[in-house]
Every structure is written in C-alpha cells, then in structure tokens.
Amino acid sequence: MKETERIANAIAERFTGDAVCEEITPDEYARFSYPKRLGLMTFRTRQFRVHGFGHLMTMRTDTAFGMRLLTCSFMPSEGRDVPYLLIDIMLMGKKRMIFVEYYDWTRNRASQPLLERVCKAHSSLPDHAEKPAWYVSERTGYSLIKDIPKDADPDLLARVATDSVSAYREAAFSAPTKADELDGLLAFRRRMIDEGNPSSAVLERVFGKEGYEQFFTTCVMPTVGCGVQ
C-alpha cells in the first residue's frame, strides 16, 4: 500500500470514528486521469457524509514523474462553529511536506485550544517556504505549514496528520451548530473557485472551468444534503 493511501485511510478512520457515516463518492470522481489517454496524473477520490458534521473528502494523486499528493477537505456543512480544515501532503523522493490549513470563517472566531496544542507540539519542525498566494494570509495562526526532515521518524508525517485530525474531530463535535454559520465559509469557497487554489489549474484542465466548479462544490467543499445551497 502506498504511503499516501495509508495516510488517507488513517485520516478517514480517525475522523469518522464512531460517527454515523457513509461513503458517497460519485462514480465519475472516484478515479480520473490527466491527460485521459496518457494518464500522467491519476486521481483517486473518496467522499464521506459524516452525520453531525458534514463532509470529508480525500483525494490521492499519483504522477508519472514520482510526485504523490494527498488532499483532505473537512467541510463543516452542518454549521458547526469550527474552522474549515484542509490538509495537503506532498511526497517527492525523500522530500515530505504537510500543510494543515485552518480557515476560520465562523462568526465569533472562538479560540481553539485543542488545535493550538497540536500546532505547538509540532512547532519545532522546519517551516515550508511557500510562494505568495491570496489564501496564505487567510489561515489561522495555528496552521502547520511544515517540511518533514529527511532523517525524521518514518511515521512522523502520518502522526502530524492524525494528531491534527484527532484534535479537529474533538473540537468539531463539541462545537455548537448554528443555522447561519456557513455564510462566511461559502463566501470563502467562492473565492477558492474564482481566485484559485493549488489544485485549481490542473483540475480545470481535467474538467473544464464549469466542470471544475461542479467538482469543487460536489466533492471538495459540498453542502448538498445538509439543507444548505
């Protein structure tokens, strides 16, 4: 089993736990390639409806040039008073990178001691040098944008991911649910589609502009099935 698949499974299992959950991956998004005939990039997606929270998507990308990616999107589409979480992992040769990105568009921006604790626990890892992008300044201060040292424990990457997911799960399921809590997050989703994100350029080539928006609102940051449009 590839490392990204193992981590994706661990993340899904850690987050869903004993929650009522079903896999709802649309057939057309379960596996696709770019370009279709050459298959230089292959995507494998799983989507879950997690009752009491909203949606979780994991997407693994394998490339012909050796790069492997994992994206996990935690969409609190039932209105939980908790930030949106996006995890991105990249493996290339001996290089390991993990982005644990929190975007807090809740109305009261409550403190998140559980998430801050995980950030502090892994703060000694080297920061990853990013290129400028509009969404970087929108992240919370307890996000983790880190490189994993080449001589680190082989399980460290997975541990940073699952530690973050465990803390997020506890924070999410203990947070109140508010009927109008999604307004800011949906505005942020619109910006992610219109202004771009790390995967938008490739996925627009795969699906076309309209198809990419459909994929984003159906799989990455969905609200369908939660009484929200």
C-alpha positions in Angstrom: 0.0 0.0 0.0 1.4 3.4 -1.0 2.2 5.9 1.8 -0.5 8.4 0.7 -3.1 5.7 0.6 -2.2 4.5 4.1 -2.3 8.1 5.5 -5.6 8.8 3.7 -7.2 5.7 5.2 -5.8 6.6 8.7 -7.2 10.1 8.4 -10.6 8.9 7.3 -10.8 6.3 10.1 -9.5 8.7 12.7 -12.1 11.4 11.8 -15.2 9.2 11.3 -14.5 7.2 14.4 -17.9 6.1 15.8 -19.8 8.8 14.0 -22.7 7.8 11.7 -21.0 7.9 8.3 -21.5 6.6 4.7 -19.3 6.8 1.7 -21.0 8.8 -1.1 -18.2 9.1 -3.7 -19.8 9.9 -7.1 -18.7 7.3 -9.7 -17.4 10.0 -12.1 -15.0 11.3 -9.5 -13.8 8.1 -7.9 -10.9 7.7 -10.4 -9.9 10.0 -13.2 -6.7 10.9 -15.1 -5.0 13.8 -16.9 -4.5 13.7 -19.8 -7.1 11.0 -20.2 -5.1 8.9 -22.7 -1.6 9.4 -21.3 -2.6 9.3 -17.6 0.4 11.4 -16.4 -1.6 12.2 -13.3 -4.1 9.8 -11.7 -6.6 10.9 -9.1 -8.5 8.7 -6.7 -11.2 10.4 -4.6 -13.3 9.2 -1.7 -16.1 11.2 -0.2 -17.9 10.7 3.1 -21.1 12.1 4.6 -20.4 12.4 8.3 -23.6 13.0 10.3 -23.3 15.6 12.9 -20.5 17.4 11.0 -20.9 17.5 7.2 -18.5 16.1 4.6 -14.9 14.7 4.3 -13.1 14.2 1.0 -9.8 12.5 0.5 -8.0 12.8 -2.9 -4.8 11.0 -3.8 -2.8 12.0 -6.8 -0.1 9.9 -8.4 2.1 11.3 -11.1 4.3 9.8 -13.8 7.3 11.9 -12.5 7.2 10.5 -9.0 5.3 13.1 -7.1 2.5 11.9 -4.8 -0.1 14.1 -3.3 -2.9 13.8 -0.8 -5.6 16.4 -0.2 -8.2 16.0 2.6 -11.0 18.5 2.9 -13.1 18.7 6.1 -16.3 20.7 5.3 -18.4 21.5 8.4 -21.5 21.8 6.2 -24.0 21.2 9.0 -23.0 24.6 10.5 -20.6 23.5 13.3 -18.9 26.5 14.9 -15.4 25.3 13.8 -12.9 26.4 11.2 -12.7 24.7 7.8 -9.7 22.3 7.7 -7.7 21.4 4.6 -4.7 19.0 4.7 -2.3 18.8 1.8 0.6 16.3 1.8 3.3 16.1 -0.9 5.9 13.4 -1.3 8.7 13.7 -3.8 11.7 11.4 -3.5 12.9 11.9 0.1 11.0 15.2 0.4 8.0 15.3 2.7 5.7 18.3 3.2 2.5 18.7 5.1 0.1 21.7 5.2 -2.5 21.6 7.9 -4.5 24.7 7.0 -7.3 26.1 9.1 -9.6 28.8 7.7 -11.9 30.3 10.3 -14.9 31.9 8.8 -17.2 31.4 11.8 -19.0 34.4 13.2 -17.4 34.5 16.6 -13.9 33.2 15.8 -13.8 31.2 19.0 -10.4 30.2 20.5 -9.3 26.7 19.6 -7.0 25.3 22.3 -7.1 21.8 21.0 -5.8 22.9 17.6 -3.3 25.3 19.1 -1.9 22.5 21.2 -1.2 20.3 18.2 0.4 23.2 16.5 2.7 23.9 19.5 3.6 20.2 19.7 4.9 20.2 16.2 6.2 23.8 16.0 9.9 22.7 16.0 9.5 21.2 12.5 11.0 23.4 9.8 8.6 25.8 8.1 8.0 25.2 4.5 8.8 28.2 2.3 5.7 29.0 0.2 5.1 31.1 -2.8 2.8 34.1 -2.2 -0.9 33.4 -2.6 -4.0 35.2 -1.6 -5.2 32.4 0.8 -2.0 32.2 2.8 -3.0 35.3 4.8 -6.4 33.9 5.5 -5.1 30.9 7.5 -5.3 30.9 11.3 -2.1 31.2 13.3 -2.3 27.6 14.5 -2.0 26.2 11.0 1.0 24.0 10.3 3.0 24.5 7.1 5.9 22.2 7.6 8.7 20.2 5.9 9.5 16.8 7.4 13.2 16.3 7.9 14.8 13.6 5.8 16.2 11.8 8.9 12.9 12.0 10.9 11.0 9.0 12.2 9.2 7.4 9.1 5.9 7.7 10.9 6.2 11.4 11.7 4.3 12.6 8.7 1.4 10.4 9.4 1.5 11.3 13.1 1.3 15.1 12.4 -1.7 14.4 10.2 -3.6 12.1 12.6 -2.8 14.3 15.6 -4.3 17.2 13.8 -7.4 15.2 12.7 -8.0 13.9 16.2 -7.9 17.4 17.7 -10.1 18.7 15.0 -12.6 15.9 15.4 -12.9 16.6 19.1 -13.2 20.4 18.5 -15.8 19.9 15.8 -18.1 17.5 17.5 -18.0 19.6 20.7 -18.8 22.9 18.9 -22.3 24.2 18.7 -24.3 24.1 15.5 -25.7 27.4 14.2 -28.1 27.8 11.3 -26.3 30.8 9.7 -22.7 29.7 10.5 -21.9 28.8 6.9 -22.3 32.2 5.3 -18.6 33.2 5.6 -17.3 29.8 4.6 -19.4 29.7 1.5 -18.0 33.2 0.5 -14.6 31.7 1.0 -15.5 28.7 -1.2 -16.5 31.2 -3.9 -13.0 32.8 -3.7 -11.3 29.4 -3.8 -13.1 28.7 -7.1 -12.7 32.2 -8.6 -9.3 33.3 -7.3 -7.7 29.8 -7.4 -6.1 27.3 -5.1 -3.1 24.9 -5.5 -5.1 22.3 -7.4 -7.4 24.5 -9.5 -5.2 24.9 -12.6 -4.8 21.1 -13.0 -8.4 20.3 -12.2 -9.7 22.9 -14.6 -7.7 21.2 -17.4 -9.3 17.9 -16.3 -12.9 19.0 -16.1 -13.0 22.4 -17.9 -14.0 25.6 -16.0 -17.6 24.7 -15.3 -16.8 21.0 -14.6 -14.2 22.1 -12.1 -16.6 24.2 -10.2 -19.1 21.3 -10.2 -16.3 19.0 -8.8 -15.4 21.6 -6.1 -18.9 22.2 -4.9 -19.8 18.5 -5.1 -16.7 16.9 -3.6 -14.2 19.3 -2.1 -16.5 21.8 -0.3 -20.1 20.4 -0.6 -23.2 21.5 1.1 -25.7 19.2 -0.7 -27.7 17.1 1.7 -27.3 19.4 4.6 -30.1 21.8 3.9 -27.8 24.4 2.5 -27.3 25.6 -1.1 
